[in-house]
Amino acid sequence: MTAIRLAIVIATMLSLTGCWFRSKPKAQTPPAAPAQVPRSAQTRPATAAPKAQAKRRPAAPAPRAAQPAAIPPKAAEVRKTVIVPKAEETQHLGRILSPEERSRYQSMYEQSASAARDMLRTLSGRELASGQRDSIGRIRSFLAQAQEASASDWTAAAQLAYRAEILARDLVRLLQ
């Protein structure tokens, strides 16, 4: 009789677990770790009654992992479109000058640029150190920038020519 009961119990248990041969049971996620409680809340009297366990909710299926993003193309394969503005399209936002101011800045530009060029002519025949040659390069650069700026912005042109004049004066003083 005991053998029959044992066979019935085993058969019942096997029928409740499902078929062994068709599919594998799904992996269950472990329950979340309990949150850490501060020490002040952890201290309990020794005679405290154990808490009743909260009802467990059925485990939700594990979220699927996001599909990997597409592999970016190699740097050589990427083609970037570069828009180069034309010279006519280049706009310079600057101060609007009255005719008197414009003529004043224009005359300041012309005076400073001509003074700087004259000083460069006087320095052209001299033997110069490397630092002094660098200064001459800066003066010429300022004059070229002033020339370009004179087409659209007289204030910038006057300032750049003035800087070139100041550098040229300092260089002449050093060499005298």
C-alpha positions as CSV (number, residue, x, y, z in Angstrom):
1,M,0.0,0.0,0.0
2,T,2.8,2.4,0.8
3,A,4.4,1.7,-2.6
4,I,1.2,2.6,-4.3
5,R,0.9,5.8,-2.3
6,L,4.5,6.7,-3.1
7,A,3.9,6.1,-6.8
8,I,0.8,8.3,-6.8
9,V,2.7,11.1,-5.0
10,I,5.6,10.9,-7.5
11,A,3.2,10.8,-10.5
12,T,1.3,13.8,-9.1
13,M,4.5,15.8,-8.6
14,L,5.7,15.0,-12.1
15,S,2.4,16.0,-13.7
16,L,2.5,19.4,-11.9
17,T,6.0,20.3,-13.0
18,G,5.2,20.1,-16.7
19,C,6.8,18.2,-19.5
20,W,10.5,17.6,-19.2
21,F,11.2,16.9,-22.8
22,R,9.6,19.8,-24.6
23,S,10.9,23.1,-23.1
24,K,13.1,24.3,-20.5
25,P,11.7,26.3,-17.6
26,K,12.2,30.0,-17.8
27,A,14.9,31.5,-15.6
28,Q,13.5,33.6,-12.8
29,T,15.0,36.8,-11.7
30,P,16.2,36.8,-8.1
31,P,14.2,39.0,-5.8
32,A,15.5,42.6,-5.3
33,A,18.0,43.0,-2.5
34,P,16.5,44.6,0.6
35,A,17.2,48.3,1.0
36,Q,19.7,49.2,3.6
37,V,18.2,50.7,6.7
38,P,20.0,53.2,8.8
39,R,21.6,51.9,12.0
40,S,19.2,53.9,14.1
41,A,16.2,52.0,12.5
42,Q,18.0,48.6,12.8
43,T,18.2,48.6,16.6
44,R,15.2,46.7,17.9
45,P,14.5,45.3,21.3
46,A,15.3,41.7,21.7
47,T,11.7,40.8,22.5
48,A,10.2,42.2,19.3
49,A,7.9,39.9,17.4
50,P,9.0,38.9,13.9
51,K,7.3,40.8,11.1
52,A,4.8,39.1,8.9
53,Q,6.2,38.6,5.4
54,A,4.5,40.8,2.8
55,K,2.7,39.2,0.0
56,R,4.8,38.6,-3.1
57,R,3.7,39.9,-6.4
58,P,4.1,37.6,-9.4
59,A,7.4,38.1,-11.0
60,A,7.1,40.3,-14.1
61,P,9.0,39.0,-17.2
62,A,12.5,40.4,-17.4
63,P,12.8,43.4,-19.7
64,R,14.4,42.6,-23.0
65,A,17.7,44.1,-23.8
66,A,17.7,46.9,-26.3
67,Q,19.0,46.0,-29.7
68,P,22.5,47.3,-30.3
69,A,22.7,50.5,-32.3
70,A,23.8,50.4,-35.8
71,I,27.6,50.5,-36.2
72,P,28.6,53.9,-37.3
73,P,30.4,54.1,-40.7
74,K,34.1,54.6,-40.8
75,A,35.5,58.1,-40.8
76,A,36.6,57.7,-44.4
77,E,33.1,56.8,-45.5
78,V,31.4,59.8,-43.8
79,R,30.9,62.7,-46.2
80,K,30.2,66.0,-44.7
81,T,28.8,68.8,-46.7
82,V,30.6,72.0,-46.1
83,I,29.0,75.3,-47.2
84,V,31.6,77.9,-48.0
85,P,30.1,81.4,-48.2
86,K,31.0,83.4,-51.3
87,A,32.9,86.6,-50.9
88,E,29.8,88.6,-51.9
89,E,27.6,86.8,-49.3
90,T,29.9,87.6,-46.4
91,Q,28.3,90.2,-44.3
92,H,29.9,92.1,-41.5
93,L,27.7,93.6,-38.8
94,G,29.3,96.7,-37.6
95,R,28.5,100.2,-36.5
96,I,26.8,102.4,-39.0
97,L,29.0,105.5,-39.4
98,S,28.0,109.0,-40.4
99,P,29.8,110.4,-43.4
100,E,31.9,112.6,-41.0
101,E,33.0,109.6,-38.9
102,R,33.7,107.6,-42.0
103,S,36.0,110.2,-43.4
104,R,37.7,110.7,-40.0
105,Y,38.4,106.9,-39.7
106,Q,39.5,106.8,-43.3
107,S,42.0,109.6,-42.8
108,M,43.3,108.0,-39.5
109,Y,43.8,104.7,-41.4
110,E,45.7,106.4,-44.3
111,Q,47.9,108.4,-41.9
112,S,48.8,105.4,-39.7
113,A,49.3,103.0,-42.6
114,S,51.6,105.5,-44.5
115,A,53.6,106.2,-41.3
116,A,54.1,102.5,-40.6
117,R,55.1,101.8,-44.3
118,D,57.7,104.7,-44.1
119,M,59.2,103.3,-40.9
120,L,59.4,99.8,-42.5
121,R,61.3,101.4,-45.5
122,T,63.9,102.9,-43.1
123,L,64.3,99.5,-41.4
124,S,64.7,97.5,-44.6
125,G,68.5,97.9,-45.1
126,R,69.5,97.1,-41.5
127,E,70.7,94.0,-39.9
128,L,68.0,92.7,-37.5
129,A,67.8,90.1,-34.8
130,S,65.2,87.3,-35.0
131,G,62.8,89.0,-32.6
132,Q,63.0,92.2,-34.5
133,R,62.3,90.4,-37.8
134,D,59.3,88.9,-36.1
135,S,58.1,92.4,-35.2
136,I,58.4,93.4,-38.8
137,G,56.3,90.4,-39.8
138,R,53.6,91.5,-37.3
139,I,53.7,95.0,-38.7
140,R,53.2,93.8,-42.2
141,S,50.4,91.5,-41.0
142,F,48.6,94.3,-39.4
143,L,49.0,96.4,-42.5
144,A,47.6,93.6,-44.7
145,Q,44.6,93.1,-42.3
146,A,44.0,96.8,-42.3
147,Q,44.0,96.9,-46.1
148,E,41.4,94.1,-46.2
149,A,39.2,95.7,-43.5
150,S,39.2,99.0,-45.3
151,A,36.8,97.6,-47.9
152,S,34.0,97.1,-45.3
153,D,34.9,98.5,-41.9
154,W,36.8,101.7,-41.5
155,T,37.0,101.6,-37.7
156,A,38.7,98.2,-37.7
157,A,41.0,99.3,-40.5
158,A,42.0,102.5,-38.6
159,Q,42.7,100.4,-35.4
160,L,44.8,97.8,-37.2
161,A,46.9,100.5,-39.0
162,Y,47.4,102.3,-35.7
163,R,48.7,99.0,-34.1
164,A,51.1,98.6,-37.0
165,E,52.3,102.2,-36.6
166,I,52.9,101.7,-32.8
167,L,54.9,98.5,-33.4
168,A,57.0,100.3,-36.1
169,R,57.7,103.2,-33.8
170,D,58.8,100.9,-31.0
171,L,61.1,99.0,-33.3
172,V,62.7,102.2,-34.6
173,R,63.3,103.4,-31.1
174,L,65.0,100.2,-30.2
175,L,67.4,100.4,-33.1
176,Q,68.4,104.0,-32.6
